[in-house]
Amino acid sequence: MPKRKKSFRFIDLFAGIGGFHIAMHENGGDCVFASEIDKFARQTYEHNFKSISPQMFENGNFNKDITDEELNYSKIPEFDILCAGFPCQPFSHAGLKKGFDDTRGTLFFNIKEIVKAKIEAHKKNSKVTIPKVLLLENVKGFKNHDKGNTFRVIKKTLNDLGYEVAAEVLNSKHFGVPQNRERIFIVAWYRDSVKKSEFKFPYGIDKDGMVIYDKSKRDDDAKPISVGDILLKNSELEKLEKKSNKTYTISEKLWDGHQRRRTEHAEKGNGFGYSSFNSKSAYTSTISARYYKDGSEILIEQNNIPGRPDRPRKLHPTEAARLQGFPIDNWYEIPVSDNQAYKQFGNSVSVPVVKTVASEIIKQLLN
């Protein structure tokens, strides 16, 4: 990845395979600490970022478990932005009365404690920097999770720590990647150091790469996309299949099962079953961590292609990377098995979405 002039520092929690890292680095960020518990995701992360953020690895700041009681949060290097695609967990209904103590036992508790440690350290030594911005990501339904209680507790927790909070659901298909993927992004800024009353979310990018701020215009003005943008050429796919001695075309047995289940679901009146796409499709459905199991949410049609069966195929991991906006054609590499790669890309953030949000954070809240 090209070197960038470092203008701010960030930490990358529940880091996965580095979607936040790429987005922040490309906006001039320097990653000073990261944490990821999954050993295969750690492998991918280190493989791709050791040369980009060498000091973080050399200084022992690539953490394995953010809940480790021996990890002293006050020793985490100072940072300006905290990034976290944290898992969604419920909080008790008494949460609003208890304030941020109610986050105990959840992984959000660790985010709060890290920020709190920096605030406490600043009280003792004014030279210690209080994190200016927090950027959190979660599933679309997070705001309504547990009847809205989960989001209310988190918002109150951040307010009590001194942060203003804004949240919005953004869709990857409006940011130049052909995937219908809705995720909530929470932006919080420390009111004593960032004197802003609001944060204007970017709702997409247009064909010229300009940000769309008007929610009502995102569908009409968003950059045109198609599934063909991320697909390998047939010759490229065949070359990769030959090299790995495997096929991405699903078996007759699996294809029969997919079709049977779709028929059964249709008879019950629901739409469950496989979803198939071709190069002319505008976008795919959401890729998930379970994609490795049977590929049912995104199957690529293979009708009347010389030398290939008429059965559909799964995405190649390279295509899964492109679907999430990873720079797989430039420098990013996949050092793990296909199954692990599918899990990792399914769990990841879409890089272009985070990159655009990060750019707006710097423009609106840091400068």
C-alpha positions as CSV (number, residue, x, y, z in Angstrom):
1,M,0.0,0.0,0.0
2,P,1.3,3.5,-0.8
3,K,2.9,5.3,2.1
4,R,0.8,8.3,3.3
5,K,1.8,11.3,5.2
6,K,0.6,10.6,8.8
7,S,-1.8,13.2,10.0
8,F,-3.6,11.3,12.8
9,R,-3.3,8.1,14.9
10,F,-5.9,5.4,15.2
11,I,-6.5,2.1,16.9
12,D,-8.3,-0.9,15.2
13,L,-10.4,-3.0,17.6
14,F,-12.1,-6.3,16.6
15,A,-9.9,-5.6,13.6
16,G,-10.8,-8.7,11.5
17,I,-8.7,-8.5,8.3
18,G,-8.1,-4.7,8.3
19,G,-11.0,-3.0,6.4
20,F,-10.8,-0.1,8.8
21,H,-6.9,-0.1,8.6
22,I,-6.9,0.3,4.8
23,A,-9.5,3.1,5.0
24,M,-7.8,5.0,7.7
25,H,-4.3,4.6,6.3
26,E,-5.4,5.8,2.9
27,N,-6.7,8.9,4.6
28,G,-3.4,9.6,6.3
29,G,-3.8,7.6,9.5
30,D,-1.1,5.8,11.5
31,C,-2.3,2.6,13.2
32,V,-0.7,2.4,16.7
33,F,-2.7,-0.5,18.2
34,A,-4.9,-3.3,16.9
35,S,-6.7,-6.2,18.4
36,E,-8.2,-9.4,16.8
37,I,-8.9,-12.7,18.5
38,D,-9.4,-15.1,15.6
39,K,-6.1,-16.7,14.7
40,F,-6.8,-17.0,10.9
41,A,-7.9,-13.3,10.7
42,R,-4.7,-12.4,12.7
43,Q,-2.7,-14.3,10.0
44,T,-4.3,-12.3,7.2
45,Y,-4.0,-9.0,9.1
46,E,-0.3,-9.5,9.9
47,H,0.5,-10.7,6.4
48,N,-0.9,-7.5,4.9
49,F,0.0,-4.8,7.4
50,K,3.3,-5.7,8.9
51,S,5.2,-3.7,6.3
52,I,2.6,-0.8,6.5
53,S,2.6,-0.4,10.3
54,P,5.8,-2.1,11.3
55,Q,6.1,-0.3,14.7
56,M,2.8,-1.6,15.9
57,F,4.0,-5.2,15.5
58,E,7.5,-4.5,16.7
59,N,6.2,-2.8,19.9
60,G,3.9,-5.6,20.8
61,N,0.7,-3.6,20.0
62,F,-1.0,-6.3,17.9
63,N,-3.2,-7.6,20.7
64,K,-4.9,-11.0,20.7
65,D,-7.6,-10.5,23.3
66,I,-9.0,-7.1,24.2
67,T,-10.7,-8.6,27.3
68,D,-7.3,-9.9,28.7
69,E,-7.2,-8.7,32.3
70,E,-3.4,-8.3,32.0
71,L,-3.8,-5.8,29.2
72,N,-3.4,-2.3,30.8
73,Y,-5.6,0.0,28.8
74,S,-3.7,3.1,30.0
75,K,-0.6,1.7,28.3
76,I,-2.3,1.6,24.8
77,P,-0.5,4.3,22.7
78,E,-2.3,7.6,22.4
79,F,-4.7,7.9,19.5
80,D,-7.1,10.3,17.8
81,I,-9.7,7.9,16.4
82,L,-10.9,4.6,17.7
83,C,-12.3,2.2,15.1
84,A,-14.3,-0.9,16.0
85,G,-16.7,-3.2,14.2
86,F,-17.8,-4.6,17.5
87,P,-20.1,-7.6,18.0
88,C,-23.7,-6.9,18.9
89,Q,-24.7,-8.0,22.4
90,P,-27.8,-7.2,24.5
91,F,-27.7,-5.1,27.6
92,S,-30.2,-5.3,30.5
93,H,-33.3,-3.3,30.5
94,A,-32.1,-1.5,33.6
95,G,-29.3,-0.1,31.5
96,L,-30.6,3.4,31.3
97,K,-30.7,3.7,35.1
98,K,-27.2,2.2,35.6
99,G,-25.5,4.2,32.9
100,F,-22.4,2.8,31.4
101,D,-21.9,0.2,34.2
102,D,-24.5,-1.8,32.3
103,T,-22.1,-2.5,29.5
104,R,-20.1,-4.9,31.8
105,G,-19.9,-8.4,30.3
106,T,-20.2,-7.1,26.7
107,L,-17.5,-6.2,24.3
108,F,-18.6,-2.6,24.1
109,F,-17.5,-2.4,27.8
110,N,-13.9,-2.8,26.6
111,I,-14.3,0.1,24.1
112,K,-15.7,2.3,26.9
113,E,-12.9,1.3,29.3
114,I,-10.2,2.1,26.8
115,V,-11.7,5.6,26.2
116,K,-12.3,6.1,29.9
117,A,-8.6,5.2,30.7
118,K,-7.4,7.9,28.4
119,I,-9.8,10.5,29.9
120,E,-8.6,9.6,33.4
121,A,-5.0,9.8,32.3
122,H,-5.6,13.2,30.8
123,K,-7.0,14.4,34.2
124,K,-3.6,13.5,35.8
125,N,-1.5,14.7,32.9
126,S,-3.0,17.3,30.5
127,K,-0.4,16.2,27.8
128,V,-2.2,12.9,27.4
129,T,-4.6,13.1,24.4
130,I,-8.3,12.2,24.9
131,P,-9.6,10.3,21.8
132,K,-11.3,12.9,19.6
133,V,-13.5,10.5,17.5
134,L,-15.0,7.0,17.8
135,L,-16.1,5.2,14.6
136,L,-18.2,2.1,15.3
137,E,-19.9,-0.3,12.9
138,N,-22.6,-2.9,13.4
139,V,-25.4,-4.8,11.6
140,K,-28.3,-2.8,10.3
141,G,-30.8,-4.0,13.0
142,F,-28.5,-2.8,15.8
143,K,-30.5,0.4,16.4
144,N,-33.6,-1.6,17.0
145,H,-31.9,-4.5,18.8
146,D,-33.6,-5.4,22.1
147,K,-36.4,-2.9,21.3
148,G,-33.8,-0.1,21.0
149,N,-32.4,-0.6,24.4
150,T,-28.9,-1.7,23.2
151,F,-28.4,1.5,21.2
152,R,-29.9,3.7,23.9
153,V,-27.4,2.3,26.5
154,I,-24.5,2.8,24.1
155,K,-25.5,6.3,23.2
156,K,-26.0,7.2,26.9
157,T,-22.6,5.7,27.8
158,L,-20.8,7.8,25.1
159,N,-22.8,10.9,26.1
160,D,-21.7,10.3,29.8
161,L,-18.1,10.0,28.7
162,G,-18.4,13.4,27.0
163,Y,-19.2,12.5,23.4
164,E,-21.8,13.7,20.9
165,V,-23.2,10.8,18.9
166,A,-24.6,10.5,15.4
167,A,-25.7,7.2,13.7
168,E,-26.8,6.2,10.2
169,V,-27.4,3.1,8.1
170,L,-25.3,3.1,4.9
171,N,-25.4,0.7,2.0
172,S,-22.3,-0.5,0.2
173,K,-24.1,-0.4,-3.2
174,H,-24.1,3.4,-3.0
175,F,-20.3,3.5,-2.6
176,G,-19.2,1.8,-5.8
177,V,-19.3,-1.9,-4.9
178,P,-22.0,-4.1,-6.3
179,Q,-23.3,-5.5,-3.0
180,N,-26.6,-4.7,-1.2
181,R,-25.0,-4.5,2.3
182,E,-26.6,-2.3,4.9
183,R,-24.6,-1.5,8.1
184,I,-25.0,1.1,10.8
185,F,-22.2,3.5,11.4
186,I,-21.9,5.3,14.7
187,V,-19.7,8.5,14.8
188,A,-19.0,10.0,18.2
189,W,-16.8,13.1,18.9
190,Y,-15.5,14.5,22.1
191,R,-17.4,17.7,22.7
192,D,-14.6,19.5,24.7
193,S,-12.1,19.2,21.8
194,V,-14.3,19.0,18.7
195,K,-16.6,21.9,18.7
196,K,-19.3,20.6,16.3
197,S,-23.0,20.3,16.7
198,E,-23.5,17.7,13.9
199,F,-21.9,15.3,11.6
200,K,-23.1,15.1,8.0
201,F,-23.0,11.5,6.8
202,P,-22.0,10.6,3.3
203,Y,-24.8,8.5,1.7
204,G,-22.8,7.4,-1.3
205,I,-20.4,8.5,-4.0
206,D,-21.3,9.6,-7.6
207,K,-19.7,8.6,-10.9
208,D,-17.1,11.3,-10.4
209,G,-16.2,10.2,-6.9
210,M,-18.0,13.1,-5.3
211,V,-19.8,12.6,-1.9
212,I,-23.6,12.4,-1.9
213,Y,-25.0,14.2,1.2
214,D,-28.6,14.2,0.2
215,K,-30.2,10.9,1.3
216,S,-33.1,11.2,-1.2
217,K,-30.6,11.4,-4.1
218,R,-28.4,8.4,-3.3
219,D,-30.3,5.9,-5.5
220,D,-30.3,8.2,-8.5
221,D,-26.9,9.8,-8.2
222,A,-24.8,6.8,-6.9
223,K,-21.9,5.6,-9.1
224,P,-23.3,3.0,-11.6
225,I,-22.3,-0.6,-10.7
226,S,-22.8,-4.1,-11.9
227,V,-21.7,-7.5,-10.7
228,G,-19.6,-7.8,-13.8
229,D,-17.3,-5.2,-12.1
230,I,-16.0,-7.8,-9.6
231,L,-16.1,-11.0,-11.7
232,L,-13.0,-12.8,-13.0
233,K,-12.9,-13.4,-16.7
234,N,-13.6,-17.1,-17.6
235,S,-10.0,-17.6,-18.7
236,E,-8.7,-16.1,-15.4
237,L,-11.1,-18.3,-13.4
238,E,-10.0,-21.5,-15.3
239,K,-6.4,-20.6,-14.8
240,L,-6.9,-20.3,-11.0
241,E,-9.0,-23.5,-10.9
242,K,-6.2,-25.4,-12.7
243,K,-3.5,-23.9,-10.4
244,S,-5.5,-24.9,-7.2
245,N,-6.9,-28.1,-8.7
246,K,-10.4,-27.3,-7.7
247,T,-13.6,-26.0,-9.2
248,Y,-15.9,-23.2,-8.0
249,T,-18.9,-24.7,-9.8
250,I,-21.2,-26.2,-7.2
251,S,-21.9,-30.0,-7.3
252,E,-25.0,-31.5,-8.9
253,K,-26.1,-32.7,-5.4
254,L,-25.8,-29.2,-3.9
255,W,-27.5,-27.6,-6.9
256,D,-30.4,-30.1,-6.7
257,G,-30.6,-29.3,-2.9
258,H,-30.7,-25.6,-3.5
259,Q,-33.5,-25.9,-6.1
260,R,-35.5,-28.3,-3.9
261,R,-35.3,-26.0,-0.9
262,R,-36.3,-23.0,-3.0
263,T,-39.4,-24.8,-4.2
264,E,-40.3,-25.9,-0.7
265,H,-39.9,-22.4,0.6
266,A,-42.0,-21.0,-2.3
267,E,-44.8,-23.4,-1.4
268,K,-44.7,-22.1,2.2
269,G,-45.0,-18.6,0.8
270,N,-41.6,-17.3,1.8
271,G,-38.6,-16.2,-0.3
272,F,-35.9,-18.3,1.3
273,G,-33.5,-20.2,-0.9
274,Y,-30.5,-19.5,-3.1
275,S,-29.9,-16.2,-4.9
276,S,-28.2,-16.2,-8.3
277,F,-26.6,-13.3,-10.3
278,N,-24.8,-12.6,-13.5
279,S,-22.5,-10.0,-14.9
280,K,-25.4,-7.7,-15.8
281,S,-27.0,-7.8,-12.3
282,A,-26.8,-4.4,-10.6
283,Y,-25.6,-5.9,-7.3
284,T,-25.5,-9.1,-5.2
285,S,-27.1,-9.8,-1.9
286,T,-25.0,-9.5,1.3
287,I,-22.0,-11.8,1.6
288,S,-21.9,-13.3,5.1
289,A,-19.5,-15.3,7.2
290,R,-21.4,-18.5,6.4
291,Y,-20.8,-18.1,2.7
292,Y,-18.2,-20.9,2.8
293,K,-20.9,-23.4,3.6
294,D,-22.9,-23.6,0.4
295,G,-22.7,-20.2,-1.3
296,S,-26.4,-19.9,-1.4
297,E,-26.7,-16.2,-0.9
298,I,-24.5,-15.4,-4.0
299,L,-24.3,-17.9,-6.8
300,I,-22.9,-16.8,-10.2
301,E,-24.8,-18.1,-13.2
302,Q,-22.9,-20.1,-15.8
303,N,-25.4,-20.6,-18.6
304,N,-24.1,-21.5,-22.1
305,I,-20.4,-20.9,-21.3
306,P,-18.2,-23.2,-23.5
307,G,-16.3,-25.7,-21.4
308,R,-18.2,-25.0,-18.1
309,P,-21.2,-26.8,-16.6
310,D,-24.6,-25.0,-16.7
311,R,-24.7,-25.2,-12.9
312,P,-23.9,-21.9,-11.0
313,R,-20.6,-21.4,-9.1
314,K,-19.5,-19.7,-5.9
315,L,-17.5,-16.5,-5.9
316,H,-13.8,-17.0,-6.1
317,P,-12.1,-15.4,-2.9
318,T,-10.6,-12.8,-5.2
319,E,-14.1,-11.8,-6.2
320,A,-15.3,-11.8,-2.6
321,A,-12.4,-9.4,-1.8
322,R,-13.5,-7.1,-4.7
323,L,-17.1,-7.3,-3.5
324,Q,-16.0,-5.8,-0.2
325,G,-13.7,-3.2,-1.9
326,F,-10.4,-4.7,-0.8
327,P,-7.4,-3.7,-3.1
328,I,-6.8,-7.4,-4.1
329,D,-5.7,-6.4,-7.6
330,N,-3.0,-4.0,-6.3
331,W,-1.3,-5.2,-3.1
332,Y,-3.7,-7.0,-0.7
333,E,-3.2,-10.8,-0.4
334,I,-5.1,-13.8,0.9
335,P,-2.8,-16.1,2.8
336,V,-5.5,-18.4,4.2
337,S,-7.7,-21.2,2.8
338,D,-10.8,-20.4,0.7
339,N,-13.1,-21.3,3.6
340,Q,-11.3,-18.9,6.0
341,A,-11.2,-16.2,3.3
342,Y,-15.0,-16.4,2.8
343,K,-15.5,-16.1,6.5
344,Q,-13.2,-13.1,6.7
345,F,-14.6,-11.1,3.9
346,G,-18.2,-12.0,5.0
347,N,-17.3,-10.6,8.5
348,S,-15.6,-7.5,7.1
349,V,-16.6,-3.9,6.5
350,S,-16.8,-2.7,2.9
351,V,-13.7,-0.6,2.5
352,P,-15.0,2.1,0.2
353,V,-17.8,2.9,2.8
354,V,-15.4,3.3,5.7
355,K,-12.9,5.2,3.5
356,T,-15.6,7.8,2.6
357,V,-16.8,8.1,6.2
358,A,-13.2,8.4,7.4
359,S,-12.6,11.2,4.9
360,E,-15.6,13.1,6.2
361,I,-14.6,12.6,9.8
362,I,-11.2,14.2,9.0
363,K,-12.8,17.0,7.0
364,Q,-15.7,17.8,9.4
365,L,-14.4,16.8,12.9
366,L,-10.6,16.7,12.9
367,N,-9.7,19.8,10.7
